[in-house]
Amino acid sequence: MTRSKIIIVGGGLGGLAAALALAQKKFDVTVLEQADRFREVGAGIQLGPNVFKMFNVLDLVNPIEELAVFPEALVMRDAITANEITRIPINTASFKKQFSFPYGVIYRPDLLNVLKRACEQFSNIKIIFNKRALTTRQTETSASVICEDQSSYDAEVIIGADGLWSEIRKNIVNDETPRISGHIAYRAVLPLDEVPDKARKNEVILWAGPKTHLVQYPLHRGEIMNLVAVFHSHRYEEGWDVYGESSELKERFSGQHAYVLDLLDKINSWKMWVLCDREPVKNWSNGRISLLGDAAHPMLQYLAQGGCMAIEDAVCLAYHLDRQGENIIGALQAYQKNRYLRTARVQLTARFYGDVYHATGPTAELRDLTLGGRTTEQAYAGMSWLYDGIDKVGRQKF
Ligand SMILES: Cc1cc2nc3c(=O)[nH]c(=O)nc-3n(C[C@H](O)[C@H](O)[C@H](O)COP(=O)(O)OP(=O)(O)OC[C@H]3O[C@@H](n4cnc5c(N)ncnc54)[C@H](O)[C@@H]3O)c2cc1C
């Protein structure tokens, strides 16, 4: 017996995780995706122990573990002097004892494929491509999505998992376009044989420089190196698929250590992202319609958690819709109530970390002293709200 019909707008990481979580609870799920097929950017994504807790519920730990890399440490280095500022060992016995799950990094298309393949196992998930949702309507007993091609789909619940530029959000939250942070990210991957020897480390390394940072980590069973270079800029182009200019990057990172410059030099083609977020809100559900992931709480990537939060949302949403049966509106309210403070904290802390990474002068000195002076146990204690801040169904522990 299948249960209520649920439409998910958006087949990204959050939308597919939600489809899976809901299908496991026997809901009848349709995903409307605007693209003609699944697409993920050819870059990396970090997966904290918190999202592995969700993979456990979704029965995805094994397929993810087959494809992920498990780094030995999270490291911050000064981009000018190359001095190590802080090093946090991860995936050690004490890390796993503290957080129960590992810390992985994975190639984003691999993660999307794992989700896609898991969804294919469920006959109660239907995915329709080339469907760009524009708006929603609802009555007391049902809701519908209206698409750009004039088609419409009826359901008992609609979930907007349509990302930062969400159309579904416009029907629920009365706010403006996303906030442009003034930070730009350039992303690229480098085959391992092109990575300088000294940079071949199984670590997530963040090179903190004045108004810049560079993140490196291995991906895809260690066959490629992921690079994300971030700098301050007022250039603005909407979207996630624009080529960046190497000359701009060289100018922004000039004067940095040869290690950083050598890595940047290896890349010919970068993809550029204008980094945006929004102020936290607590009203992302209205009647039978709700939001999830970046549509609900877009955040800067400085805690590497936007995707993790979307997957936590997915598990929590399915838990409440399952538990509250016919009371759909109550379930969506309970889902939002159990998520908004945690996601707000990540949104706000991520902004703060952007300032910490890009600090200069006394702020940078204070950063180095504070982070460098921590023991591993103190570092773990500082991370526990994030990596251990949910129960097994994604509810925040506040
Ligand atoms: C540089 C960078 C690094 C990051 N690193 C990390 C990291 O290490 N760890 C981490 O957890 N997160 C990271 N993130 C954040 C993460 O990428 C996002 O938070 C995550 O992709 C959000 O997933 P989502 O499913 O909510 O939205 P999206 O991934 O944006 O997916 C939305 C989907 O909806 C579709 N869609 C949009 N509009 C419509 C419409 N109107 N109708 C139908 N379909 C529609 C889109 O085509 C897309 O498939 C990073 C982000 C950036 C920019």
The ligand as a MOL file (V3000), in Angstrom:
LIG
                    3D

  0  0  0     0  0            999 V3000
M  V30 BEGIN CTAB
M  V30 COUNTS 53 58 0 0 0
M  V30 BEGIN ATOM
M  V30 1 C 32.0020 26.1670 -3.6710 0
M  V30 2 C 31.0290 25.3280 -2.8870 0
M  V30 3 C 31.4900 24.2960 -2.0800 0
M  V30 4 C 30.5990 23.5290 -1.3090 0
M  V30 5 N 31.0820 22.5290 -0.5230 0
M  V30 6 C 30.2300 21.8010 0.2270 0
M  V30 7 C 30.7190 20.7480 1.0600 0
M  V30 8 O 31.9250 20.4770 1.0920 0
M  V30 9 N 29.8150 20.0320 1.8140 0
M  V30 10 C 28.4660 20.2960 1.7650 0
M  V30 11 O 27.6920 19.6160 2.4400 0
M  V30 12 N 27.9840 21.2990 0.9900 0
M  V30 13 C 28.8180 22.0500 0.2190 0
M  V30 14 N 28.3310 23.0420 -0.5800 0
M  V30 15 C 26.8860 23.3330 -0.5620 0
M  V30 16 C 26.0730 22.3790 -1.4140 0
M  V30 17 O 26.5870 22.3340 -2.7320 0
M  V30 18 C 24.6200 22.8340 -1.4670 0
M  V30 19 O 24.2000 23.2160 -0.1950 0
M  V30 20 C 23.7440 21.6700 -1.9640 0
M  V30 21 O 24.0480 21.4190 -3.3260 0
M  V30 22 C 22.2720 22.0200 -1.8110 0
M  V30 23 O 21.5120 20.9590 -2.3100 0
M  V30 24 P 20.0090 21.2100 -2.7650 0
M  V30 25 O 19.5190 19.8970 -3.2520 0
M  V30 26 O 19.2770 21.9290 -1.7000 0
M  V30 27 O 20.0990 22.2540 -3.9840 0
M  V30 28 P 20.8120 22.1050 -5.3800 0
M  V30 29 O 22.0020 21.2460 -5.3000 0
M  V30 30 O 20.9760 23.5030 -5.9060 0
M  V30 31 O 19.7420 21.3490 -6.3090 0
M  V30 32 C 18.5890 21.9980 -6.7460 0
M  V30 33 C 18.0040 21.1850 -7.9030 0
M  V30 34 O 16.7370 21.7690 -8.2680 0
M  V30 35 C 16.6780 21.9710 -9.6660 0
M  V30 36 N 15.7910 23.1240 -9.8700 0
M  V30 37 C 16.0560 24.4160 -9.5690 0
M  V30 38 N 14.9880 25.1810 -9.8560 0
M  V30 39 C 14.0190 24.3460 -10.3330 0
M  V30 40 C 12.6810 24.5440 -10.7700 0
M  V30 41 N 12.1060 25.7580 -10.7540 0
M  V30 42 N 11.9500 23.4680 -11.1820 0
M  V30 43 C 12.5200 22.2110 -11.1820 0
M  V30 44 N 13.8050 21.9810 -10.7860 0
M  V30 45 C 14.5300 23.0260 -10.3380 0
M  V30 46 C 18.1170 22.1900 -10.0820 0
M  V30 47 O 18.3270 21.9220 -11.4600 0
M  V30 48 C 18.8580 21.2130 -9.1660 0
M  V30 49 O 18.9050 19.9300 -9.7200 0
M  V30 50 C 29.1980 23.8160 -1.3600 0
M  V30 51 C 28.7320 24.8340 -2.1860 0
M  V30 52 C 29.6320 25.5810 -2.9470 0
M  V30 53 C 29.0940 26.6840 -3.8200 0
M  V30 END ATOM
M  V30 BEGIN BOND
M  V30 1 1 1 2
M  V30 2 1 2 3
M  V30 3 2 2 52
M  V30 4 2 3 4
M  V30 5 1 4 5
M  V30 6 1 4 50
M  V30 7 2 5 6
M  V30 8 1 6 7
M  V30 9 1 6 13
M  V30 10 2 7 8
M  V30 11 1 7 9
M  V30 12 1 9 10
M  V30 13 2 10 11
M  V30 14 1 10 12
M  V30 15 2 12 13
M  V30 16 1 13 14
M  V30 17 1 14 15
M  V30 18 1 14 50
M  V30 19 1 15 16
M  V30 20 1 16 17
M  V30 21 1 16 18
M  V30 22 1 18 19
M  V30 23 1 18 20
M  V30 24 1 20 21
M  V30 25 1 20 22
M  V30 26 1 22 23
M  V30 27 1 23 24
M  V30 28 2 24 25
M  V30 29 1 24 26
M  V30 30 1 24 27
M  V30 31 1 27 28
M  V30 32 2 28 29
M  V30 33 1 28 30
M  V30 34 1 28 31
M  V30 35 1 31 32
M  V30 36 1 32 33
M  V30 37 1 33 34
M  V30 38 1 33 48
M  V30 39 1 34 35
M  V30 40 1 35 36
M  V30 41 1 35 46
M  V30 42 1 36 37
M  V30 43 1 36 45
M  V30 44 2 37 38
M  V30 45 1 38 39
M  V30 46 1 39 40
M  V30 47 2 39 45
M  V30 48 1 40 41
M  V30 49 2 40 42
M  V30 50 1 42 43
M  V30 51 2 43 44
M  V30 52 1 44 45
M  V30 53 1 46 47
M  V30 54 1 46 48
M  V30 55 1 48 49
M  V30 56 2 50 51
M  V30 57 1 51 52
M  V30 58 1 52 53
M  V30 END BOND
M  V30 END CTAB
M  END
